[in-house]
Amino acid sequence: MPVVQVPPLPPSPARLLSGPLPTFASTAPVVDSRQLLRGAREIEIVHGDKVYRLRHTRNDKLILVK
């Protein structure tokens, strides 16, 4: 029987949040998406004269659209 290589699963969100926040080369501020969304699935972000929508999908992804 042939051996099938299966890629490893990504770390679970619980495991990611249980440890220290990852460090990045950038000094940009870190904001937890839960602070932005506050339980909502979608929020509007005003940037200048434009309005963007930040959506949290069922697949646990974030999508930003104009």
Biopython code that builds the backbone (N, CA, C, O; Angstrom):
import numpy as np
from Bio.PDB.StructureBuilder import StructureBuilder

atoms = [
    (1, "MET", "N", (0.852, -1.176, 0.000)),
    (1, "MET", "CA", (0.000, 0.000, 0.000)),
    (1, "MET", "C", (0.899, 1.241, 0.000)),
    (1, "MET", "O", (1.841, 1.316, 0.789)),
    (2, "PRO", "N", (0.615, 2.227, -0.888)),
    (2, "PRO", "CA", (1.458, 3.425, -0.950)),
    (2, "PRO", "C", (1.255, 4.309, 0.285)),
    (2, "PRO", "O", (0.169, 4.374, 0.861)),
    (3, "VAL", "N", (2.325, 4.976, 0.660)),
    (3, "VAL", "CA", (2.277, 5.905, 1.787)),
    (3, "VAL", "C", (1.868, 7.275, 1.262)),
    (3, "VAL", "O", (2.462, 7.782, 0.310)),
    (4, "VAL", "N", (0.862, 7.867, 1.877)),
    (4, "VAL", "CA", (0.366, 9.177, 1.457)),
    (4, "VAL", "C", (0.848, 10.224, 2.448)),
    (4, "VAL", "O", (0.630, 10.098, 3.653)),
    (5, "GLN", "N", (1.493, 11.241, 1.943)),
    (5, "GLN", "CA", (1.958, 12.339, 2.791)),
    (5, "GLN", "C", (0.811, 13.316, 3.011)),
    (5, "GLN", "O", (0.236, 13.828, 2.050)),
    (6, "VAL", "N", (0.478, 13.576, 4.263)),
    (6, "VAL", "CA", (-0.594, 14.504, 4.603)),
    (6, "VAL", "C", (0.033, 15.703, 5.296)),
    (6, "VAL", "O", (0.767, 15.530, 6.268)),
    (7, "PRO", "N", (-0.238, 16.919, 4.818)),
    (7, "PRO", "CA", (0.348, 18.092, 5.471)),
    (7, "PRO", "C", (-0.205, 18.248, 6.886)),
    (7, "PRO", "O", (-1.342, 17.861, 7.153)),
    (8, "PRO", "N", (0.594, 18.813, 7.795)),
    (8, "PRO", "CA", (0.117, 18.987, 9.164)),
    (8, "PRO", "C", (-1.020, 20.001, 9.221)),
    (8, "PRO", "O", (-1.104, 20.908, 8.393)),
    (9, "LEU", "N", (-1.890, 19.831, 10.208)),
    (9, "LEU", "CA", (-2.980, 20.779, 10.410)),
    (9, "LEU", "C", (-2.438, 22.074, 10.988)),
    (9, "LEU", "O", (-1.443, 22.058, 11.711)),
    (10, "PRO", "N", (-3.081, 23.198, 10.678)),
    (10, "PRO", "CA", (-2.646, 24.458, 11.292)),
    (10, "PRO", "C", (-2.962, 24.432, 12.782)),
    (10, "PRO", "O", (-3.838, 23.682, 13.212)),
    (11, "PRO", "N", (-2.256, 25.244, 13.578)),
    (11, "PRO", "CA", (-2.530, 25.263, 15.013)),
    (11, "PRO", "C", (-3.953, 25.725, 15.288)),
    (11, "PRO", "O", (-4.483, 26.589, 14.590)),
    (12, "SER", "N", (-4.557, 25.147, 16.300)),
    (12, "SER", "CA", (-5.924, 25.520, 16.648)),
    (12, "SER", "C", (-5.943, 26.910, 17.264)),
    (12, "SER", "O", (-4.956, 27.312, 17.879)),
    (13, "PRO", "N", (-7.041, 27.661, 17.121)),
    (13, "PRO", "CA", (-7.124, 28.984, 17.723)),
    (13, "PRO", "C", (-6.909, 28.948, 19.228)),
    (13, "PRO", "O", (-6.300, 29.863, 19.781)),
    (14, "ALA", "N", (-7.396, 27.910, 19.902)),
    (14, "ALA", "CA", (-7.216, 27.824, 21.354)),
    (14, "ALA", "C", (-5.741, 27.718, 21.706)),
    (14, "ALA", "O", (-5.283, 28.340, 22.664)),
    (15, "ARG", "N", (-5.001, 26.937, 20.940)),
    (15, "ARG", "CA", (-3.571, 26.789, 21.209)),
    (15, "ARG", "C", (-2.826, 28.085, 20.903)),
    (15, "ARG", "O", (-1.888, 28.442, 21.615)),
    (16, "LEU", "N", (-3.235, 28.791, 19.851)),
    (16, "LEU", "CA", (-2.586, 30.058, 19.518)),
    (16, "LEU", "C", (-2.793, 31.096, 20.607)),
    (16, "LEU", "O", (-1.882, 31.860, 20.924)),
    (17, "LEU", "N", (-3.998, 31.125, 21.185)),
    (17, "LEU", "CA", (-4.307, 32.133, 22.191)),
    (17, "LEU", "C", (-3.795, 31.765, 23.576)),
    (17, "LEU", "O", (-3.723, 32.627, 24.453)),
    (18, "SER", "N", (-3.437, 30.502, 23.791)),
    (18, "SER", "CA", (-3.005, 30.088, 25.117)),
    (18, "SER", "C", (-1.570, 30.514, 25.409)),
    (18, "SER", "O", (-1.188, 30.639, 26.573)),
    (19, "GLY", "N", (-0.789, 30.734, 24.387)),
    (19, "GLY", "CA", (0.606, 31.102, 24.588)),
    (19, "GLY", "C", (0.812, 32.585, 24.385)),
    (19, "GLY", "O", (-0.151, 33.330, 24.200)),
    (20, "PRO", "N", (2.052, 33.018, 24.418)),
    (20, "PRO", "CA", (2.341, 34.437, 24.189)),
    (20, "PRO", "C", (2.031, 34.829, 22.745)),
    (20, "PRO", "O", (2.051, 33.988, 21.846)),
    (21, "LEU", "N", (1.748, 36.104, 22.537)),
    (21, "LEU", "CA", (1.489, 36.583, 21.188)),
    (21, "LEU", "C", (2.752, 36.455, 20.353)),
    (21, "LEU", "O", (3.854, 36.651, 20.864)),
    (22, "PRO", "N", (2.606, 36.127, 19.073)),
    (22, "PRO", "CA", (3.792, 35.998, 18.233)),
    (22, "PRO", "C", (4.487, 37.343, 18.074)),
    (22, "PRO", "O", (3.848, 38.395, 18.102)),
    (23, "THR", "N", (5.778, 37.294, 17.910)),
    (23, "THR", "CA", (6.531, 38.528, 17.698)),
    (23, "THR", "C", (6.785, 38.683, 16.210)),
    (23, "THR", "O", (7.036, 37.704, 15.508)),
    (24, "PHE", "N", (6.720, 39.900, 15.740)),
    (24, "PHE", "CA", (6.930, 40.202, 14.334)),
    (24, "PHE", "C", (8.062, 41.212, 14.229)),
    (24, "PHE", "O", (8.390, 41.888, 15.204)),
    (25, "ALA", "N", (8.646, 41.311, 13.071)),
    (25, "ALA", "CA", (9.721, 42.269, 12.856)),
    (25, "ALA", "C", (9.188, 43.699, 12.915)),
    (25, "ALA", "O", (9.939, 44.635, 13.192)),
    (26, "SER", "N", (7.908, 43.863, 12.659)),
    (26, "SER", "CA", (7.286, 45.181, 12.655)),
    (26, "SER", "C", (6.963, 45.630, 14.075)),
    (26, "SER", "O", (6.796, 44.806, 14.974)),
    (27, "THR", "N", (6.877, 46.926, 14.265)),
    (27, "THR", "CA", (6.471, 47.460, 15.563)),
    (27, "THR", "C", (5.025, 47.932, 15.507)),
    (27, "THR", "O", (4.600, 48.748, 16.325)),
    (28, "ALA", "N", (4.276, 47.421, 14.548)),
    (28, "ALA", "CA", (2.874, 47.807, 14.395)),
    (28, "ALA", "C", (2.073, 47.344, 15.617)),
    (28, "ALA", "O", (2.363, 46.293, 16.187)),
    (29, "PRO", "N", (1.070, 48.125, 16.015)),
    (29, "PRO", "CA", (0.225, 47.706, 17.138)),
    (29, "PRO", "C", (-0.514, 46.408, 16.806)),
    (29, "PRO", "O", (-0.860, 46.160, 15.651)),
    (30, "VAL", "N", (-0.751, 45.589, 17.822)),
    (30, "VAL", "CA", (-1.482, 44.334, 17.653)),
    (30, "VAL", "C", (-2.863, 44.502, 18.274)),
    (30, "VAL", "O", (-2.988, 44.885, 19.437)),
    (31, "VAL", "N", (-3.903, 44.212, 17.485)),
    (31, "VAL", "CA", (-5.280, 44.301, 17.963)),
    (31, "VAL", "C", (-5.933, 42.948, 17.735)),
    (31, "VAL", "O", (-5.927, 42.436, 16.615)),
    (32, "ASP", "N", (-6.488, 42.373, 18.772)),
    (32, "ASP", "CA", (-7.203, 41.112, 18.655)),
    (32, "ASP", "C", (-8.503, 41.376, 17.892)),
    (32, "ASP", "O", (-9.217, 42.331, 18.199)),
    (33, "SER", "N", (-8.813, 40.539, 16.905)),
    (33, "SER", "CA", (-10.016, 40.747, 16.095)),
    (33, "SER", "C", (-11.277, 40.722, 16.953)),
    (33, "SER", "O", (-12.272, 41.359, 16.606)),
    (34, "ARG", "N", (-11.247, 39.998, 18.058)),
    (34, "ARG", "CA", (-12.422, 39.954, 18.939)),
    (34, "ARG", "C", (-12.708, 41.329, 19.541)),
    (34, "ARG", "O", (-13.862, 41.665, 19.806)),
    (35, "GLN", "N", (-11.649, 42.129, 19.758)),
    (35, "GLN", "CA", (-11.857, 43.486, 20.266)),
    (35, "GLN", "C", (-12.546, 44.355, 19.221)),
    (35, "GLN", "O", (-13.387, 45.187, 19.561)),
    (36, "LEU", "N", (-12.199, 44.168, 17.966)),
    (36, "LEU", "CA", (-12.827, 44.943, 16.897)),
    (36, "LEU", "C", (-14.272, 44.526, 16.674)),
    (36, "LEU", "O", (-15.161, 45.371, 16.567)),
    (37, "LEU", "N", (-14.501, 43.223, 16.604)),
    (37, "LEU", "CA", (-15.824, 42.713, 16.252)),
    (37, "LEU", "C", (-16.807, 42.731, 17.422)),
    (37, "LEU", "O", (-18.011, 42.875, 17.210)),
    (38, "ARG", "N", (-16.320, 42.589, 18.632)),
    (38, "ARG", "CA", (-17.157, 42.586, 19.844)),
    (38, "ARG", "C", (-18.390, 41.703, 19.690)),
    (38, "ARG", "O", (-19.502, 42.115, 20.021)),
    (39, "GLY", "N", (-18.190, 40.492, 19.189)),
    (39, "GLY", "CA", (-19.287, 39.535, 19.059)),
    (39, "GLY", "C", (-20.064, 39.624, 17.760)),
    (39, "GLY", "O", (-20.845, 38.723, 17.457)),
    (40, "ALA", "N", (-19.876, 40.680, 16.984)),
    (40, "ALA", "CA", (-20.582, 40.833, 15.706)),
    (40, "ALA", "C", (-19.876, 40.007, 14.632)),
    (40, "ALA", "O", (-18.693, 39.692, 14.768)),
    (41, "ARG", "N", (-20.584, 39.661, 13.584)),
    (41, "ARG", "CA", (-19.984, 38.945, 12.454)),
    (41, "ARG", "C", (-19.456, 39.919, 11.408)),
    (41, "ARG", "O", (-18.654, 39.537, 10.556)),
    (42, "GLU", "N", (-19.901, 41.181, 11.464)),
    (42, "GLU", "CA", (-19.487, 42.171, 10.475)),
    (42, "GLU", "C", (-19.497, 43.549, 11.114)),
    (42, "GLU", "O", (-20.397, 43.879, 11.887)),
    (43, "ILE", "N", (-18.483, 44.356, 10.786)),
    (43, "ILE", "CA", (-18.446, 45.749, 11.240)),
    (43, "ILE", "C", (-18.088, 46.641, 10.064)),
    (43, "ILE", "O", (-17.530, 46.182, 9.067)),
    (44, "GLU", "N", (-18.413, 47.918, 10.191)),
    (44, "GLU", "CA", (-18.011, 48.906, 9.189)),
    (44, "GLU", "C", (-16.861, 49.717, 9.750)),
    (44, "GLU", "O", (-16.872, 50.109, 10.917)),
    (45, "ILE", "N", (-15.873, 49.963, 8.913)),
    (45, "ILE", "CA", (-14.708, 50.753, 9.288)),
    (45, "ILE", "C", (-14.665, 51.962, 8.368)),
    (45, "ILE", "O", (-14.618, 51.820, 7.147)),
    (46, "VAL", "N", (-14.680, 53.146, 8.954)),
    (46, "VAL", "CA", (-14.608, 54.386, 8.169)),
    (46, "VAL", "C", (-13.143, 54.799, 8.093)),
    (46, "VAL", "O", (-12.466, 54.936, 9.112)),
    (47, "HIS", "N", (-12.670, 54.993, 6.870)),
    (47, "HIS", "CA", (-11.294, 55.431, 6.620)),
    (47, "HIS", "C", (-11.359, 56.595, 5.651)),
    (47, "HIS", "O", (-11.563, 56.400, 4.453)),
    (48, "GLY", "N", (-11.187, 57.813, 6.166)),
    (48, "GLY", "CA", (-11.355, 59.005, 5.330)),
    (48, "GLY", "C", (-12.798, 59.110, 4.902)),
    (48, "GLY", "O", (-13.704, 59.126, 5.736)),
    (49, "ASP", "N", (-13.015, 59.181, 3.595)),
    (49, "ASP", "CA", (-14.391, 59.267, 3.095)),
    (49, "ASP", "C", (-14.904, 57.915, 2.583)),
    (49, "ASP", "O", (-15.959, 57.855, 1.952)),
    (50, "LYS", "N", (-14.174, 56.847, 2.846)),
    (50, "LYS", "CA", (-14.558, 55.500, 2.404)),
    (50, "LYS", "C", (-15.051, 54.674, 3.596)),
    (50, "LYS", "O", (-14.611, 54.865, 4.730)),
    (51, "VAL", "N", (-15.975, 53.754, 3.309)),
    (51, "VAL", "CA", (-16.478, 52.822, 4.320)),
    (51, "VAL", "C", (-16.115, 51.413, 3.887)),
    (51, "VAL", "O", (-16.432, 51.000, 2.771)),
    (52, "TYR", "N", (-15.454, 50.679, 4.762)),
    (52, "TYR", "CA", (-15.065, 49.300, 4.502)),
    (52, "TYR", "C", (-15.860, 48.387, 5.429)),
    (52, "TYR", "O", (-16.277, 48.805, 6.509)),
    (53, "ARG", "N", (-16.067, 47.148, 5.013)),
    (53, "ARG", "CA", (-16.732, 46.154, 5.854)),
    (53, "ARG", "C", (-15.724, 45.060, 6.186)),
    (53, "ARG", "O", (-15.071, 44.505, 5.303)),
    (54, "LEU", "N", (-15.614, 44.763, 7.480)),
    (54, "LEU", "CA", (-14.782, 43.664, 7.937)),
    (54, "LEU", "C", (-15.721, 42.542, 8.360)),
    (54, "LEU", "O", (-16.525, 42.709, 9.277)),
    (55, "ARG", "N", (-15.617, 41.406, 7.693)),
    (55, "ARG", "CA", (-16.537, 40.299, 7.942)),
    (55, "ARG", "C", (-15.781, 39.087, 8.474)),
    (55, "ARG", "O", (-14.721, 38.731, 7.960)),
    (56, "HIS", "N", (-16.337, 38.453, 9.511)),
    (56, "HIS", "CA", (-15.810, 37.210, 10.063)),
    (56, "HIS", "C", (-16.644, 36.075, 9.472)),
    (56, "HIS", "O", (-17.838, 35.972, 9.752)),
    (57, "THR", "N", (-16.025, 35.229, 8.662)),
    (57, "THR", "CA", (-16.758, 34.195, 7.939)),
    (57, "THR", "C", (-16.977, 32.945, 8.790)),
    (57, "THR", "O", (-16.381, 32.784, 9.855)),
    (58, "ARG", "N", (-17.842, 32.074, 8.296)),
    (58, "ARG", "CA", (-18.096, 30.788, 8.967)),
    (58, "ARG", "C", (-16.843, 29.924, 8.989)),
    (58, "ARG", "O", (-16.700, 29.051, 9.844)),
    (59, "ASN", "N", (-15.938, 30.168, 8.051)),
    (59, "ASN", "CA", (-14.675, 29.407, 7.976)),
    (59, "ASN", "C", (-13.581, 30.046, 8.831)),
    (59, "ASN", "O", (-12.406, 29.704, 8.698)),
    (60, "ASP", "N", (-13.968, 30.968, 9.706)),
    (60, "ASP", "CA", (-13.060, 31.643, 10.636)),
    (60, "ASP", "C", (-11.991, 32.465, 9.908)),
    (60, "ASP", "O", (-10.838, 32.526, 10.334)),
    (61, "LYS", "N", (-12.396, 33.088, 8.811)),
    (61, "LYS", "CA", (-11.507, 33.993, 8.063)),
    (61, "LYS", "C", (-12.036, 35.411, 8.216)),
    (61, "LYS", "O", (-13.214, 35.621, 8.505)),
    (62, "LEU", "N", (-11.141, 36.387, 8.017)),
    (62, "LEU", "CA", (-11.551, 37.785, 7.997)),
    (62, "LEU", "C", (-11.462, 38.287, 6.574)),
    (62, "LEU", "O", (-10.473, 38.049, 5.881)),
    (63, "ILE", "N", (-12.514, 38.993, 6.135)),
    (63, "ILE", "CA", (-12.546, 39.553, 4.790)),
    (63, "ILE", "C", (-12.836, 41.042, 4.920)),
    (63, "ILE", "O", (-13.814, 41.442, 5.551)),
    (64, "LEU", "N", (-11.980, 41.855, 4.316)),
    (64, "LEU", "CA", (-12.170, 43.312, 4.305)),
    (64, "LEU", "C", (-12.549, 43.717, 2.885)),
    (64, "LEU", "O", (-11.803, 43.453, 1.942)),
    (65, "VAL", "N", (-13.705, 44.356, 2.732)),
    (65, "VAL", "CA", (-14.157, 44.788, 1.404)),
    (65, "VAL", "C", (-14.531, 46.261, 1.433)),
    (65, "VAL", "O", (-14.946, 46.796, 2.461)),
    (66, "LYS", "N", (-14.375, 46.897, 0.290)),
    (66, "LYS", "CA", (-14.713, 48.300, 0.133)),
    (66, "LYS", "C", (-16.194, 48.449, -0.087)),
    (66, "LYS", "O", (-16.686, 49.566, -0.243)),
]
sb = StructureBuilder()
sb.init_structure("model")
sb.init_model(0)
sb.init_chain("A")
sb.init_seg("    ")
for serial, (resi, resn, name, xyz) in enumerate(atoms, 1):
    if name == "N":
        sb.init_residue(resn, " ", resi, " ")
    sb.init_atom(name, np.array(xyz, "f"), 0.0, 1.0, " ", f" {name:<3s}", serial, name[0])
structure = sb.get_structure()
